[in-house]
Amino acid sequence: MSPLANRRFLKMNGLGNEIVVLDLRGTDLRVRAGEARAIAADARSRFDQLMVVHDPSVPGIDADLRIYNTDGSESGACGNGTRCVAWALVRDPAMGDPAKTALTLRTRAGLLPVRVDGDVVFTVDMGAPKLAWQDIPLRDPFPDTRYIELQIGPIDDPILHSPAAVNMGNPHAIFFVDDVDAYDLARIGPLLENHPIFPERANISLAHVVSDSRIRLRVWERGVGLTRACGSAACAALVAAARKKLTGREAVVALPGGELTIRWRTSDDHVLMTGPVELEHEGRLDPALFADLAESA
């Protein structure tokens, strides 16, 4: 039986981006890919991202995070999920310290400082975007990642083409379009996510620049699928739009689940994301979820 059986979890969301927070501090437990998939398969603990909180591995931080997608793969960063973890570490009676006004969390993508802006509003410093082709990473050496050579559809009349590429803790490809609802993202998303040009796969976004301070966005999320919100994609879209001079360095990014305020700071190149979170319910992981898992799953 999995040692995760009966562990307490929080089911949360950031603009509809489904998040489960699992606190494993004080233990040596690690979540296996099969366990993550099993948790995601249950209606009460269904997630886009599973945010697993571990004891801090280095001095001066509040916790380490490991982030799992629905398919059990790991993600480098999740902005909406990081806000949910911050809420838990400040507001949740079993996990939190209400005296805290700022946190620093450590992910595979690096340190993510978080500021408490209100009861449910938090700002995450997502760090500086990676823009060089080898850092995104891309298979081919594109000297200018504001546009890369990628298209879907007939060569003389492609459905989509020439996306921008950005790494915001995860690889992102952003197609700028006139209407984000005019495309079957559920069909073309997986084709593009798994395109050989992306060695680590990629999040696929459709972005429409409404004004120099507003962007509409739909996202096919790597390892998840269609999502109502994706914080790192919102950050990537703002960076890509600003690099193309379509917007300034601050904009509201409107996703199907709600709005995020994104600012690309000039002083240190870091991208700041501000938005709300919501607690839906808490529960315990049903032991039956793990009954058929092999030890190595």
GIVEN-V373458 format. One record per pair of residues at least 6 apart in sequence whose ideal C-beta (glycine too) atoms are under 8 Angstrom apart, sorted by the first residue. I is the first residue (numbers start at 1). J is the second residue. Records with the same first field share a line. If there is no record, write none. Layout:
I = J ; J
This chain:
1 = 287 ; 290 ; 291
2 = 35 ; 287 ; 289 ; 290 ; 293
3 = 27 ; 29
4 = 22 ; 29 ; 31 ; 35 ; 39 ; 285 ; 290
5 = 285 ; 286 ; 287 ; 289 ; 290
6 = 284 ; 285 ; 287
7 = 22 ; 23 ; 24 ; 284 ; 285
8 = 23 ; 94 ; 282 ; 283 ; 284
9 = 20 ; 21 ; 22 ; 39 ; 45 ; 282 ; 283 ; 284 ; 285
10 = 20 ; 21 ; 84 ; 88 ; 92 ; 279 ; 281 ; 282
11 = 18 ; 19 ; 20 ; 44 ; 45 ; 46 ; 47 ; 279 ; 280 ; 281 ; 282 ; 283
12 = 19 ; 20 ; 21 ; 84 ; 87 ; 88 ; 277 ; 278 ; 279 ; 280
13 = 19 ; 80 ; 84 ; 257 ; 277 ; 278 ; 280
14 = 79 ; 80 ; 81 ; 83 ; 84 ; 229 ; 231 ; 257 ; 275 ; 276 ; 277 ; 278
15 = 80 ; 228 ; 229 ; 255 ; 257 ; 258 ; 259 ; 260 ; 275 ; 276
16 = 227 ; 228 ; 229 ; 255 ; 256 ; 257 ; 258
17 = 48 ; 49 ; 80 ; 81 ; 227 ; 228 ; 229 ; 230 ; 231 ; 257
18 = 46 ; 47 ; 48 ; 49 ; 227 ; 228
19 = 47 ; 48 ; 49 ; 50 ; 51 ; 78 ; 80 ; 81 ; 84 ; 277
20 = 39 ; 45 ; 46 ; 47 ; 49 ; 50 ; 51
21 = 51 ; 53 ; 81 ; 84 ; 85 ; 88 ; 95
22 = 31 ; 39 ; 50 ; 51 ; 52 ; 53 ; 285
23 = 53 ; 88 ; 94 ; 95
24 = 30 ; 31 ; 52 ; 53 ; 54
25 = 53 ; 54 ; 55 ; 63
26 = 55
30 = 66
31 = 50 ; 52 ; 66 ; 68
32 = 293 ; 296 ; 297
33 = 68 ; 72 ; 73 ; 297
34 = 72 ; 293 ; 294 ; 297
35 = 290 ; 293 ; 297
36 = 50 ; 68 ; 69 ; 72
37 = 70 ; 71 ; 72
38 = 289 ; 290 ; 293
39 = 45 ; 47 ; 50 ; 285 ; 289
40 = 46 ; 47 ; 50 ; 70 ; 72
41 = 289
42 = 286 ; 289
44 = 281 ; 283 ; 286
45 = 283 ; 285 ; 289
47 = 70
48 = 69 ; 70 ; 221 ; 224 ; 227
49 = 67 ; 68 ; 69 ; 75 ; 78 ; 80 ; 81 ; 224
50 = 67 ; 68
51 = 65 ; 67 ; 78 ; 81 ; 82 ; 84 ; 85
52 = 65 ; 66 ; 67 ; 68
53 = 63 ; 64 ; 65 ; 85 ; 88 ; 89 ; 95
54 = 63 ; 64 ; 65 ; 66
55 = 63 ; 64
56 = 62 ; 63 ; 64 ; 106
57 = 64 ; 106
58 = 106
60 = 104
61 = 104 ; 105 ; 106 ; 111
62 = 89 ; 100 ; 103 ; 104 ; 105
63 = 85 ; 89 ; 103 ; 105 ; 106
64 = 105 ; 106 ; 107
65 = 81 ; 82 ; 85 ; 105 ; 106 ; 107 ; 112
66 = 74 ; 107 ; 108
67 = 74 ; 75 ; 76 ; 77 ; 78 ; 81 ; 107 ; 108
68 = 74 ; 75
69 = 75 ; 221 ; 222 ; 223 ; 224
70 = 223 ; 224 ; 225
71 = 223 ; 224
72 = 223
73 = 222 ; 223
74 = 108
75 = 108 ; 169 ; 170 ; 222 ; 223
76 = 107 ; 108 ; 109 ; 169 ; 170
77 = 107 ; 108 ; 109 ; 110 ; 112 ; 126 ; 168 ; 169 ; 170 ; 232
78 = 169 ; 231 ; 232
79 = 124 ; 126 ; 230 ; 231 ; 232 ; 234 ; 235 ; 260 ; 273 ; 275
80 = 229 ; 230 ; 231 ; 275 ; 277
81 = 231
82 = 105 ; 107 ; 112 ; 114 ; 124 ; 231
83 = 114 ; 122 ; 124 ; 231 ; 273 ; 275 ; 276 ; 277
84 = 277
85 = 105
86 = 103 ; 105 ; 114 ; 116 ; 122 ; 124 ; 277
87 = 120 ; 122 ; 277 ; 279
88 = 95 ; 96
89 = 95 ; 96 ; 97 ; 100 ; 103
90 = 96 ; 97 ; 98 ; 100 ; 103 ; 116
91 = 98 ; 119
92 = 279
100 = 116
101 = 115 ; 116
102 = 113 ; 114 ; 115 ; 116
103 = 113 ; 114 ; 116
104 = 111 ; 112 ; 113 ; 114
105 = 111 ; 112 ; 113 ; 114
106 = 112
107 = 169
108 = 169
109 = 127 ; 169 ; 170
110 = 127 ; 169
111 = 127
112 = 124 ; 125 ; 126 ; 127
113 = 124 ; 125
114 = 122 ; 123 ; 124 ; 125
115 = 122 ; 123 ; 125
116 = 122
117 = 123 ; 274
120 = 276 ; 277 ; 278
121 = 274 ; 275 ; 276
122 = 274 ; 275 ; 276 ; 277
123 = 272 ; 273 ; 274
124 = 231 ; 272 ; 273 ; 274
125 = 270 ; 271 ; 272
126 = 168 ; 169 ; 231 ; 232 ; 235 ; 270 ; 271 ; 272 ; 273
127 = 168 ; 169 ; 270 ; 271
128 = 268 ; 269 ; 270 ; 271
129 = 166 ; 167 ; 168 ; 235 ; 236 ; 239 ; 264 ; 269 ; 271
130 = 136 ; 166 ; 167 ; 168
131 = 145 ; 166 ; 167 ; 239 ; 243
132 = 145
133 = 140 ; 141 ; 142 ; 143 ; 145 ; 148 ; 165
134 = 141
135 = 167
136 = 145 ; 165 ; 166 ; 167 ; 171
137 = 167 ; 171 ; 198 ; 199 ; 200
138 = 145 ; 148 ; 165 ; 197 ; 198 ; 199
139 = 196 ; 197 ; 198 ; 199
140 = 148 ; 149 ; 197
142 = 148 ; 149 ; 165
145 = 164 ; 165 ; 166
146 = 164 ; 240 ; 243 ; 244
147 = 162 ; 163 ; 164
148 = 162 ; 163 ; 164 ; 165 ; 173 ; 197
149 = 162
150 = 161 ; 162 ; 163 ; 173 ; 192 ; 195 ; 197
151 = 158 ; 159 ; 160 ; 161 ; 162
152 = 158 ; 159 ; 160 ; 161 ; 188 ; 191 ; 192
153 = 159 ; 160
159 = 183 ; 188
160 = 175 ; 177 ; 183 ; 188 ; 192 ; 206
161 = 175
162 = 175
163 = 173 ; 174 ; 175 ; 176
164 = 173 ; 174 ; 176 ; 240 ; 243 ; 244
165 = 171 ; 172 ; 173 ; 174 ; 202
166 = 172 ; 174 ; 236 ; 239 ; 240
167 = 236
168 = 232 ; 233 ; 235 ; 236 ; 239 ; 271
169 = 232
170 = 202 ; 203 ; 222 ; 232
171 = 198 ; 200 ; 201 ; 202 ; 203 ; 222
172 = 202 ; 203 ; 204 ; 205 ; 232 ; 233 ; 236 ; 237 ; 240
173 = 192 ; 198 ; 202 ; 203 ; 204 ; 205
174 = 205 ; 206 ; 207 ; 233 ; 236 ; 237 ; 240 ; 241
175 = 204 ; 205 ; 206 ; 207
176 = 207 ; 208 ; 209 ; 240 ; 241 ; 244 ; 246
177 = 183 ; 206 ; 207 ; 208
178 = 208
179 = 208
180 = 206 ; 207 ; 208 ; 216 ; 217 ; 218
181 = 218
183 = 206
185 = 204 ; 206 ; 218 ; 220 ; 226
186 = 220 ; 225 ; 226
188 = 204 ; 220
189 = 204 ; 220 ; 225 ; 226
190 = 220 ; 225
192 = 202 ; 204 ; 220
193 = 201 ; 202 ; 203 ; 204 ; 220 ; 222
194 = 201
195 = 202
201 = 222 ; 223
202 = 222
203 = 219 ; 220 ; 221 ; 222 ; 230 ; 232 ; 233 ; 236
204 = 219 ; 220
205 = 217 ; 218 ; 219 ; 220 ; 230 ; 233 ; 236 ; 237
206 = 217 ; 218 ; 219
207 = 215 ; 216 ; 217 ; 237 ; 240 ; 241
208 = 215 ; 216 ; 217
209 = 215 ; 241 ; 246 ; 247
210 = 216 ; 254
211 = 247
212 = 246 ; 247 ; 248 ; 251
213 = 247 ; 248 ; 250 ; 251 ; 252
214 = 251 ; 252 ; 253 ; 254
215 = 234 ; 237 ; 238 ; 241 ; 247 ; 251 ; 252 ; 253 ; 254
216 = 253 ; 254
217 = 233 ; 234 ; 237 ; 253 ; 254 ; 255
218 = 226 ; 255 ; 256
219 = 226 ; 227 ; 229 ; 230 ; 233 ; 255
220 = 226 ; 227
221 = 227 ; 230 ; 233
228 = 255 ; 256 ; 257
229 = 255 ; 256 ; 257 ; 258 ; 260
230 = 255
231 = 260 ; 273 ; 275
234 = 253 ; 255 ; 260 ; 262 ; 273
235 = 262 ; 271 ; 273
237 = 253 ; 262
238 = 247 ; 249 ; 250 ; 251 ; 253 ; 262 ; 263 ; 264 ; 271
239 = 264 ; 271
241 = 247 ; 251
242 = 248 ; 249 ; 264
249 = 263 ; 264 ; 265 ; 266
250 = 261 ; 262 ; 263 ; 264
251 = 261 ; 262
252 = 259 ; 260 ; 261 ; 262
253 = 259 ; 260 ; 261 ; 262
258 = 275 ; 276
259 = 275
260 = 273 ; 274 ; 275
261 = 273 ; 274 ; 275
262 = 271 ; 272 ; 273 ; 274
263 = 271 ; 272 ; 274
264 = 270 ; 271 ; 272
265 = 271 ; 272
